[in-house]
């Protein structure tokens, strides 16, 4: 089955939401993070690496090292996280600029698909990672 959001993208959202619960300056190890999210340490490390290369996460190596958000969760959007992990939404091939469709002038699906796609992107850009924390009582300034 095809989905808009891959498993890796889903985990990236969940990882950043979990990190949003940390207090400013606090870090969590990749091992602890992977256990909390019920994913393999290798998969979590790969996602953390991608997000840290993009500047979304801060990492510290060593025994007392760990990972934390590098951008306040109240400013970080779901779209930004997804985009780093390769999110590309197209409801239909006809929405690609170079797609040639003989029905483009008379097809009413094209406009519908474009509207739906634009609404999804707008929603993902509006939603902040702080909106998705697991512990809704967390009030730590969005870190």
C-alpha positions, 0 to 999 in steps of 0.5 A, spaced: 500 500 500 502 506 498 502 512 503 504 519 503 508 519 509 513 513 509 515 510 515 522 513 516 518 520 515 513 518 521 519 516 525 522 523 524 516 526 526 515 522 532 522 523 534 522 530 534 516 530 538 519 526 543 525 531 543 520 537 544 519 534 551 526 535 553 528 541 557 532 546 554 539 544 554 537 537 556 539 531 551 537 524 550 541 518 547 539 515 541 539 508 545 534 511 549 530 515 544 529 508 540 527 505 546 522 510 547 519 510 540 519 502 539 524 503 533 531 500 532 537 503 534 540 503 527 534 506 524 533 512 529 541 513 528 540 514 521 534 519 522 537 523 527 543 523 522 539 526 517 536 531 521 542 533 524 545 534 518 539 539 516 540 543 523 534 540 526 537 536 531 544 538 535 548 532 537 553 531 542 558 525 541 561 521 547 559 517 554 554 523 556 552 525 549 546 525 546 541 528 541 536 534 542 532 539 538 536 545 535 530 549 533 525 550 538 519 546 537 514 552 537 518 554 531 519 547 527 514 545 522 512 538 521 513 540 513 520 542 515 521 535 518 518 531 513 522 535 507 529 533 510 527 525 510 524 526 503 517 528 503 515 529 496 507 530 495 504 529 489 496 527 489 497 525 481 502 525 476 498 531 472 500 536 478 508 535 475 509 541 471 512 537 465 506 532 465 503 532 458 495 530 459 490 531 453 485 532 458 488 538 462 483 543 459 477 539 461 479 535 467 476 537 473 480 532 477 486 536 476 484 542 480 481 538 485 488 534 486 491 541 486 487 544 491 488 538 496 495 538 495 496 545 497 491 544 503 496 539 505 502 542 504 499 549 508 497 544 514 504 541 515 507 548 514 502 551 519 503 545 525 509 546 529 512 540 532 510 542 539 503 541 537 505 533 537 508 532 543 506 526 547 506 529 554 501 535 553 503 537 560 510 539 557 511 546 558 518 547 557 518 553 552 518 549 546 525 545 547 
